[in-house]
C-alpha cells in the first residue's frame, strides 16, 4: 500500500512547486487555452508572493513529490487553492487522501471552500465525493469555461 503524506513547503521549494504546477495543469491549459488564469502559466514571482500569503503542502507518495495543495486563510474559513497532481498520479485516490489529511491539519477549522471548472465533471464529482457542496456561485472565465464554487462545513 502506498503511503500518502503532506509536507509543508517553504520559499526554498518554489521551483519544485512551480514545476509540479506546470505539469499538473498542462492538460487543462491545452483544453481551455485559458492563458491568463491557468496555474500552468503562473510566473515564479506570483507563486513566491502566494507562498508568502498562504500555506503550501507537497503531496508525497512514499516520500516522492507527486502534487501540492495551497491553503488560503480567510476570515472564518480556509480556501483550497489550488490542488495539483502530476498526471501519472491522477485517478489513484491520492488527491482524496491528501485532502482528508489536509483537513486533519486544521482541526479548529470547520469551513472549507474551493472553486473548480464547472465543465470538468470528473473534478466536480471528485470534490462532491469528499463532501463538498456547490454554493451556487458560478463565475464565467471565458466562453465554454466557468468556475463553480464549493463549500464543506465539518460537524463538531
Number of C-alpha atoms within 10 A of each C-alpha: 4 9 11 20 19 22 14 13 19 15 14 10 15 16 13 14 25 20 13 21 25 18 17 24 19 18 13 15 18 11 8 13 14 16 12 11 12 17 21 21 16 15 10 13 10 9 18 18 11 16 21 11 12 16 17 27 22 27 29 19 17 12 14 12 20 22 28 28 25 22 22 19 14 9 5 9 16 21 18 21 18 16 22 23 22 18 15 10 14 14 12 9 11 21 23 16 16 23 18 12 15 19 16 11 11 10 10 9 15 15 15 20 20 22 22 19 19 18 13 13 10 12 13 20 12 15 21 15 11 13 14 20 16 18 14 9 10 16 14 12 13 12 7 9 16 17 18 19 20 22 21 19 14 13 6 7
